[in-house]
């Protein structure tokens, strides 16, 4: 599978996953600079800089999960 395909799939899964978790599990609104758009912004960064798929996937997962946890608790 191409790196572009992997990153696009991960972006979609993270966006949908964040929406489902916040709306149905935590019952908190996503009123932060839309939290579910963070993977999209990182995807745009990947397209423009080409840092490599593995680094991008790790960075995106870490940042998205960290922002979700911080937003859920505070």
N, C-alpha and C positions, 0 to 999 in steps of 0.2 A: 504494500500500500504506500502511496506517495506521502511525503511529509505534509504537503498542503491538505490532503484529505484527512490525515490524522488530526491535524490542528483544527480543521473546520468541524469535525465530529466532536472533539473535546469541547470546543467552544459552545456548540449547541447543547451538549449534555450538561455542561456546567450551568448554562443559563436556565434550562428547564429544571434541573435539580435544585437550584437556589430558589426558584419560584415555588416549587412544590414543598420544599422544606419550610420556607417561611410562611406560606399561606396555610398549609395543612398540618404541620407538625408543631411549629413554634407559635403560630398564630400572631406573628408580628408583621406589620407592614414593611415593605421594602421602600422606605422613604429616604434612604441615603441616596446620594447621587447615584441613580439607579444601580444598586449593587449587582444586579444581574447583567449589567453592561460592562463590568470589569473585564470578563473574558473577551468581549468584543474589542475593547481598547487594546488589550494585549495581543490579540490576533492581528490587529492593524499594525502594531509594532513589529510583529514577526514578519509580516509581509514586506515592510519597508526596510528592515535591517537584516533579515536572514541570519539570525543567531544560531540556528540549528533547532531541529524539532525536539530533541530530547531535553535540551536546556529550556526551551520555551514551555514544554509540557510541565516540567517540574516547577518552573517559576510561576506559571499560571495556576497550577493546583495549590501551591503554597500561598500565594497572595489571595486567591479567591476564598480558600478555607479560613485563612487568618481574618480577613475582613468579615466573613460570615459569623465566625465565632465572636469577634469583638462586637459586632452589631447585635448579636443575639443576647449577649450578657449585659450590654450597656445601653 
